């Protein structure tokens, strides 16, 4: 399960046609989940200036 105790979601499995995704693909997904919301907030703030 993913997430902290008491707030866990289901496991996430990432696959490609040839099988499970490799570590670089998983790193890309993790980075996008981390940095994309921050980037979107910065873009919204820049548009309001």
C-alpha positions in Angstrom: 0.0 0.0 0.0 1.1 3.5 -0.6 0.9 6.5 1.7 1.1 7.0 5.5 -0.8 4.9 8.0 -4.5 5.8 8.1 -4.4 7.4 4.6 -3.2 4.6 2.3 -4.2 4.2 -1.2 -3.9 1.2 -3.4 -0.5 0.0 -4.8 0.4 1.4 -8.2 1.9 -0.9 -10.8 3.6 0.7 -13.9 4.2 -1.6 -16.8 5.3 -1.4 -20.4 4.5 -3.8 -23.3 7.7 -5.7 -22.4 6.9 -6.0 -18.6 7.4 -3.9 -15.5 8.7 -0.3 -16.0 12.4 0.2 -15.3 13.8 2.4 -12.5 14.4 5.5 -14.8 10.7 5.4 -15.8 9.6 5.2 -12.2 12.0 8.0 -11.2 10.5 10.2 -14.0 6.9 9.5 -12.7 8.0 10.2 -9.1 9.7 13.5 -10.1 6.6 14.6 -12.1 4.4 14.0 -9.1 6.7 16.0 -7.0 7.6 18.9 -9.2 4.6 19.4 -11.6 2.2 20.8 -9.0 4.9 23.3 -7.9 5.6 24.3 -11.5 1.9 24.8 -12.1 1.6 27.0 -9.0 4.5 29.1 -10.2 3.0 29.6 -13.6 -0.3 30.7 -12.2 1.4 33.2 -9.9 3.5 34.5 -12.8 0.3 35.0 -14.9 -1.3 37.1 -12.2 1.6 39.5 -12.0 
